[in-house]
Every structure is written in C-alpha cells, then in structure tokens.
Amino acid sequence: MLYDERFITPMRQELTRVGFEELRTAVDVETKLGAATGTTLLVVNSMCGCAARNARPAVSDALQHTAKPDHLYTVFAGQDSEATGRARDYITGYQPSSPSMAMFKDGKLVFALERYQIEGRSAAEIAADLVNAFDTHCGATTTA
C-alpha cells in the first residue's frame, strides 16, 4: 500500500456512504464484475485532488437522479493494486487512469470517463455526463 490507510479511509467512505461496494481483491472484482447483470457503475477511486474535488462529489450528485445503475462498485488505485489491475482489465480500449468511471450493461462496457475527462471539470459537468449515461443505459424508473 502506498498511503496510510487512515488517510484513505475517509476517501473510501465518500463512495461507500452512497451505496458503493468496495472490491479490494482481484477475486472480489472477478466475482462481482464477472457475473454482473443489468447495469454496473465502477469507480476507480484515487487520492488525487481531482477525485476529491470533482469525481467523488459528481458520482454522489449523479446518484440522486431517477435512473441509476443496478450495481455500484469501486476499487482504490494505489491501495488495492490487485483489484484495480483486474478491474482495469474490464475497461477495454482505455488506458489505465485514476480516477475514472466505467459503466457496464450485462457485462459489456458501454461508457467510460477517463481522468482527462474529469480533471479540470466541475463536479456538476461530470455528474451531467454520468446522468446522461444513466438515462441512456439504465432507463428511467417510473412509479405507478
């Protein structure tokens, strides 16, 4: 581990508080992503400033939307290296970056945001990208 876990724990909790399940080993990733049906949002969390200032708040804001993924998973780059490496194997066609976000539908990658699309943008702009992906791939739920 690169960082003292005492510093990382609050960063992990920003996502687990809003419903994300942490995947801390390659086996966790394989078990959850390998068998996922429906829609899944995977966040590659990190310690960098753009994760704190933009990425994690954007994810929290986007999850207030009506349409949202069925499953929420996260790995922490620089801490859970094995899990992060395995998760990145699922994000095909993109260079490894953190923070980053990927959405899968029935196990197929359908949307991704890389660090360069996060860094320097506001949380509101990133949340709007996520909401658009949710609307496109998750569908709105309605109440009768």
C-alpha positions as CSV (number, residue, x, y, z in Angstrom):
1,M,0.0,0.0,0.0
2,L,1.3,3.4,-0.9
3,Y,-0.7,5.5,1.6
4,D,-1.5,5.2,5.2
5,E,-5.0,3.6,5.4
6,R,-6.0,6.3,8.0
7,F,-5.8,8.9,5.3
8,I,-7.5,6.7,2.7
9,T,-10.5,5.6,4.8
10,P,-12.5,8.8,4.5
11,M,-12.0,8.8,0.7
12,R,-13.3,5.2,0.6
13,Q,-16.2,6.2,2.7
14,E,-17.3,9.0,0.4
15,L,-18.4,6.3,-2.0
16,T,-19.5,3.5,0.4
17,R,-21.8,6.0,2.1
18,V,-23.7,6.5,-1.1
19,G,-24.0,2.8,-1.8
20,F,-20.8,1.6,-3.4
21,E,-19.3,-1.8,-2.5
22,E,-15.6,-1.9,-2.3
23,L,-13.8,-4.5,-4.3
24,R,-10.4,-5.0,-2.6
25,T,-9.1,-8.1,-4.2
26,A,-8.9,-9.5,-7.8
27,V,-11.3,-12.3,-6.6
28,D,-13.8,-9.7,-5.5
29,V,-13.6,-8.0,-8.9
30,E,-13.9,-11.2,-10.8
31,T,-16.9,-12.4,-8.6
32,K,-18.8,-9.1,-8.9
33,L,-17.9,-7.8,-12.4
34,G,-17.5,-11.2,-14.0
35,A,-21.1,-12.2,-13.1
36,A,-22.8,-8.8,-13.2
37,T,-26.1,-8.5,-15.0
38,G,-28.1,-5.3,-15.5
39,T,-26.1,-2.1,-15.2
40,T,-23.0,-1.6,-13.2
41,L,-21.0,1.6,-12.4
42,L,-17.4,1.0,-11.5
43,V,-15.4,3.9,-10.0
44,V,-11.7,3.7,-9.9
45,N,-11.1,5.9,-6.8
46,S,-7.9,7.7,-6.0
47,M,-6.2,10.0,-3.6
48,C,-5.6,12.8,-6.1
49,G,-7.2,16.2,-5.8
50,C,-9.4,15.8,-8.8
51,A,-11.0,12.7,-7.2
52,A,-11.8,14.7,-4.1
53,R,-12.8,17.9,-5.7
54,N,-14.7,16.6,-8.7
55,A,-15.1,12.8,-9.2
56,R,-16.5,11.6,-5.9
57,P,-18.9,14.6,-5.5
58,A,-20.0,14.1,-9.1
59,V,-20.8,10.5,-8.5
60,S,-22.8,11.3,-5.4
61,D,-24.7,14.0,-7.2
62,A,-25.5,11.8,-10.2
63,L,-26.9,9.1,-8.0
64,Q,-29.6,11.4,-6.9
65,H,-31.1,11.0,-10.4
66,T,-34.1,8.8,-11.0
67,A,-32.3,6.4,-13.4
68,K,-29.2,4.8,-11.9
69,P,-27.2,1.6,-12.2
70,D,-28.2,-1.6,-10.6
71,H,-24.8,-2.2,-9.1
72,L,-22.2,0.2,-7.7
73,Y,-18.6,-1.0,-7.2
74,T,-15.3,0.8,-6.5
75,V,-11.7,0.0,-6.4
76,F,-9.0,2.2,-5.0
77,A,-6.0,2.8,-7.2
78,G,-2.6,2.9,-5.4
79,Q,-4.0,1.0,-2.5
80,D,-5.7,-2.2,-3.7
81,S,-3.4,-2.8,-6.7
82,E,-4.5,-6.3,-7.5
83,A,-8.2,-5.4,-7.5
84,T,-7.6,-2.2,-9.5
85,G,-5.5,-4.1,-12.1
86,R,-8.2,-6.7,-12.5
87,A,-10.9,-4.0,-12.8
88,R,-8.9,-2.3,-15.5
89,D,-8.9,-5.5,-17.5
90,Y,-12.7,-5.0,-17.9
91,I,-12.3,-1.4,-19.1
92,T,-11.1,-2.4,-22.5
93,G,-10.0,0.1,-25.1
94,Y,-8.9,2.7,-22.5
95,Q,-5.6,3.4,-20.9
96,P,-5.4,2.9,-17.1
97,S,-6.3,6.2,-15.3
98,S,-7.4,7.2,-11.9
99,P,-9.8,8.5,-11.1
100,S,-12.0,7.0,-13.8
101,M,-15.5,5.6,-14.2
102,A,-16.9,2.9,-16.3
103,M,-20.4,1.6,-16.8
104,F,-21.3,-1.9,-17.9
105,K,-24.5,-3.3,-19.2
106,D,-24.8,-7.1,-18.8
107,G,-21.0,-7.2,-18.5
108,K,-20.3,-5.2,-21.7
109,L,-18.5,-1.8,-21.3
110,V,-20.9,0.9,-22.6
111,F,-19.5,4.1,-21.1
112,A,-16.3,5.4,-19.6
113,L,-14.9,8.6,-18.2
114,E,-11.1,8.9,-18.0
115,R,-9.0,11.1,-15.8
116,Y,-8.6,13.7,-18.6
117,Q,-12.4,14.0,-18.8
118,I,-12.6,14.6,-15.0
119,E,-9.6,16.7,-14.3
120,G,-10.2,20.4,-14.7
121,R,-14.0,20.0,-15.0
122,S,-16.6,20.8,-12.3
123,A,-18.4,18.1,-10.4
124,A,-21.6,19.4,-12.0
125,E,-20.3,18.8,-15.5
126,I,-19.1,15.3,-14.6
127,A,-22.4,14.5,-12.9
128,A,-24.2,15.6,-16.1
129,D,-22.1,13.1,-18.1
130,L,-23.0,10.4,-15.7
131,V,-26.7,11.2,-15.7
132,N,-26.7,11.1,-19.5
133,A,-25.1,7.7,-19.3
134,F,-27.6,6.6,-16.7
135,D,-30.5,7.8,-18.9
136,T,-29.0,6.1,-21.9
137,H,-28.2,2.7,-20.4
138,C,-30.2,2.4,-17.2
139,G,-33.5,3.8,-18.3
140,A,-35.8,5.9,-16.1
141,T,-37.8,4.1,-13.5
142,T,-41.4,5.2,-13.1
143,T,-43.8,4.8,-10.2
144,A,-47.4,4.0,-10.9
